[in-house]
Amino acid sequence: MVEVKLHGHRTSPFSYRVIWALKLKGIPYEYIEEDLSNKSPLLLHYNPVHKKIPVLVHGGKPICESMIILQYIEETWPHNPLLPTDPFQRAVARFWIKFAEEKGPTVWMMFRSSGEEQEKFKKESLEMLKTIEEMALGDDKKFFGGDEISLVDIAFGAHAHWLGVIEEVAGVKLLEAHKFPRFHAWIQNFKQVPVINENLPDRDQMVLTFKRIRESLLASP
């Protein structure tokens, strides 16, 4: 098998998207932890445009941006598919993946802000969660696509583990179980999948890291 390497970071949900996909596909790979305050020459070489993780290197060729990497993985290794074969269901999955990419950053903007600005992003985040609750998840669905985990679940994966940390560090409560019962149930189902459960960053360490990041961001002029 052609060599696969992943440049990532231990607290990045975007890195874990790729880790989960590789694990679910059963693809062996070498993981390379990057120090984001002192990026390696290899990372800068492989991603000279954005200089960010994650970067998947397959046979010496780099692929950047987590969702593009996931699409590449799905097309390169079609076994254990993470997208539906039916064209309509595939289109629906891609719609929600795009939604995750477009609306997901509001939670991170809430994390980076305070005061009135934070309230604005809190409102937008709640609207995003309401849309997911009412439109994307059904009472009979274990995951976004039904009974099997898919790329849509992976796209929303940050909300399953990172959202609680962001709430704690930013002092904001978004995901109340009685308001979002379907989404809350999805989180439990998602994190019970062995590949997901065995590949999650330590929560306590994340809280400490995110507190430092938030303090630094709010202290910046």
N, C-alpha and C positions, 0 to 999 in steps of 0.2 A: 504494500500500500504506500502511496505517495505520502511523504511526511507532512503532518499537519501541526501547526503551532498556533497558540493563541496568546497574544499580548493583552493583558488586562490589569485590573486593579481589584483588590479584595473587597472593597465596599461599593463597587460600581454595579448598579442593576443592569447596565448595558452589557457588561462583561458576563454577568450571570445568564442573560438571555442566550448567549452563544454557548456557554457551558452546558446549560440545560438541553439545548438542541443537540449538541454533540453527544451527550450522554444518552439521550432518548434514542438517538440513531445508532448508538454503539460504536462511535467512531473514536479510535484511539488518537490522542493528541498530547503535545507537550505544552504545559502552561508556563508562561513567563510573566512574573509579577513585575509591574512597572512602578517606579517611584515617580509620581506625577509632579513632584517638585524638582526632580532631576531626571528628566526623560532620557531614556537610553538612545544612543546613536542609531540603533536598529529601528526603534519606534519612529524616530524623526525621518529615517530613510524610507520606511514603509508607508508612512502617512505624512508626507511633506506638506499637504494642503492644510489639514486641520490639526495635525500633531496630537491627535487624541487616541485613546483606547475606546473600544476594543479594535484590534487588528487581527484578522485571521490570515495566516500565511500557509498556503497550500501548494506544495511543490515549488516553493520559492517565490510564489506570486501572492502579493498582498491584496486583501479585500477589506475595505473599511466601512464603518457605520453598521451598527448592530442589526437593523432590519434588513439591510442589503446582504449582510453576511448570512442571515437566516435564510433568505431566499436562495442564496448561492448553495448553502448546505442542502436545502430541500431539492434543488435541481441536480446537484452533483451526486448525492446519495439518496435516490428515490425510495429505498426500502424504509420501512417504518414511517410512512408518510405523515407529515404534520399539517397538510392541507387536504381538504376534501377532493375527491376525484371528479365529482359532479360539478360542471362549469358554473351553475348558479350558486351552489353552496360555496364554491371557491371564491366567487365574486363577493359574496356576503362576508366571507372571512377577511378578504382583502379590504373591504370597506371598514370593518372594525379595527383592523390593524392600522389603517390610515387615521382613524379616529383616535386611537391610542397615541399615535405619533404627534398629532396636532393638538390634542387637548391635555395629554399627560403632563406637559411642562408647566401647566398652571399650578400644580402642587409644588413643584420645585421653585417657582416664582414666589409662592406664599412662604416657603422656607427661607428665601433670600431677603424677605422684606419685613417691615414692621408698620404699626400704626394703620392709617387709612389705606395705604397701598396693600398691606397684608390682608385687610378686610376685603378689598376688591378681589384679590386672588383667591381668598377663601370662598367668596360667593361663586366665582367661576368654577372652582374645584367641586363645590357642592352640586352645581348644575351639571357638571360632567358625570359625577357619580349617580345623579338622578337619571340621566339619560341611559347610562349603562344598566342601572337597576330595572328601568321600565322597558327599554328597547332591546337590549342585547342578551339579557338573561331571562330564561323562563323558569317556571316552577318545576318543570320536569327535566331541567338541564343540570347535569352535574358540572359540566364545563361549558365554555362558550359555544362549542360546536356539538354538544351532546354528551355522550358517555366517555369520549376519548379526549385526551389533552391535545391541543393543537397550537399552531403559531399564534393564534389570537390570545390564548391563555398566556403564552410566553411574552407576548407584547405587553399585556397588562400585569405581568409578573411583579413589577416593582411595587404595585399597590398592595400585593399580598404580604410583603415583608418590610419594605422600606417606608410605607405610609405611616405605620405606627410609630416608627422612629422619628419621622418628620413631625408628626403631631406632638410627640413628647418634647422634642427639642424646640419647636417653634411655639409651644404653648397653645395649640389650637386643636380642637376636636372636630373631626369630619365624619368619620366612619362609625356611626352609632348603629348597633345591630338592629334595633327596632325600626329605624328609618330605612335601612338598606339590608333587609333580611336575605335577599337573593345574593347580593354581592358578598355579604358576610359569610354565607354558606359556601360560595365559590372559593373564598380564601381558604376555608377549612379543607375543602376538597383538593384544592391545588397543592397545599402544603403537606397533604397526606400522601401524595405520590412519592414513592421512595426516592426517585432520582432528584426531585425537587427538595424534599426534606433533608437529604444527605448532602445537598450542595447549596447551602444558604450561609451567608456570613454571620458571625457571632453578633447577636443583637447588642449586648453590652458594649462591645468594642465599637460598634457603629454609632451608638449614642455618644460616646466620648469623642469620636472623630467628627461627627456632625455638629456637636456643640462647638468644637474648635473652628470648624468651617463657618458656621453661622456668626460666631463672634467676630471672626476676621472680616466677613462680608459686611456686617453692620458697622464695623469700625472704619471701613473704607470710605473716603469722601465721595 
